[in-house]
């Protein structure tokens, strides 16, 4: 039996009639967006919204995508003319759609000049980013530029051969300024609180470190709207590829999976225009902060808690963790404590009600190990920020303490059954003061609270957390996470 043909422009006509595909002439599309970080999330979220705009006739907003690390996505999508399948899965159902918004995929390390040329091109009006929290070159807890980051140091010394997102963006803006071109809008789509503000400050700080007067130009003229993005996008497996190929009748080297739900809220502040994303369901708001807080603290915070607790208890996916009655009850109690920190006009109770159904979606197989990756970059924004807010208001926060303690326990490399629990977190791997799992809990907590990248520089405030955090970590170590959760819930007011 021969392998099926590859998904590509030439084979689109072979798709079954029920599968949605680009309803526009891809040859007529002109690139207006460069996207840095062409991972699964971008392809399942922003590219899908943009595909709707292209289908509506907005042909000036094609996407040139770029990877700043690996050539894997380019190698998968290049032979497919940039096409790929988005599989929207919910329990018992699946809908397939072929996305055509991405025209070209560049690889920064292979040719920095080619990516700089795309960024500096007159047609480029928006540069968007999904590079994860660690890609911004800033210390998440303090917001300061990580001058010791090797890529940042390299880019300051070699501006024409950048490696980092900041290096590419600032050099491209310098090139545009020298050519008399207006700057592009820089649109962060990562899970950072006030992501536009953080990105603008990082760009300005990097430019100031380069000198040459570029910092004032960026500070005054470069727009960085804040955004909130929300869609659960699990990693694609070989089993997913095989199942999708059977439905397509064509081979797709890298389809992406997502839940049906998708939300994108953007501060409407673009220097040189934007696609009519609202026609695809995007919300524009004067203030994105309430939506950011909702997503980071309720969805992402609960995800990080489940990633730590579920893995300690032996679960592999979000749905499996939610099927454990104690963890399901913990999530409800966690949300009840965090909801008072969500500002109006958000209906946080309604949002968490929808989250339960999203977390229960067994069709996604959203792996806890994927969520746990780079936890030291995520926990400060998702959990520690909520904890500080609750303490400042003198509101109950024992469930949030327990979530932080479970995360600390999960970084020690062993689950409650004594099995290995791999930790994928380069920031922690490089921490010379990381506690030994054999240390007493008091000593472990002391070292963690002194670790500024996670808990921030206010050591006096951090020390106030020590008694409760030590008690929670002790309970998890000695009894296991489920017993610790049971005890905490028994002491939690209804």
PyMOL commands that set and color helices and strands:
alter all, ss='L'
color gray80, all
select helices_A, chain A and resi 9-14+26-28+40-44+46-55+72-78+112-120+133-136+150-157+159-161+165-179+195-210+214-221+238-248+277-280+289-313+318-322+325-341+348-359+368-372+375-392+398-410+426-429+441-449+452-455+459-463+466-479+481-490
alter helices_A, ss='H'
color red, helices_A
select strands_A, chain A and resi 31-36+62-67+84-90+93-99+102-107+126-129+185-188+227-230+256-258+263-267+283-285
alter strands_A, ss='S'
color yellow, strands_A
deselect
rebuild
show_as cartoon
